[in-house]
Amino acid sequence: MADDGKIEIAEDIRALSFEAALAELETIVERLERGDVALEASIEIYQRGSQLRAFCDEKLCDAQMRIEKISDSGAGTQPLDEE
């Protein structure tokens, strides 16, 4: 964790697409839920899962801001079929 409370995301995770990160996160959750992972391995994959979740959250926030920017830029326009 960084000093400001944010999770530091590994570079290999930053190289993933949102979809690939989400798929890996789902796999980690499934493994942890099954409970057949040794304690040390569980800690390691939990930490990676935390980084993947933070990365996915970042990507979703970025997408939401982009959508809001697009929506806001079109706020003053009117549909073409209005008379």
TABEL-V31998 format. One record per pair of residues at least 12 apart in sequence whose C-alpha atoms are under 8 Angstrom apart, sorted by the first residue. I is the first residue (numbers start at 1). GAP is how many residues later the second one is. Records with the same first field share a line. If there is no record, write none. Layout:
I=GAP / GAP
//
This chain:
7=43 / 44 / 47
8=43
9=42 / 43 / 45 / 46
10=41
13=38 / 39 / 42
14=41
18=37 / 38 / 41
21=31 / 34 / 35
22=30 / 31 / 34
24=28
25=24 / 27 / 28
28=17 / 18 / 21
29=20
32=14
//
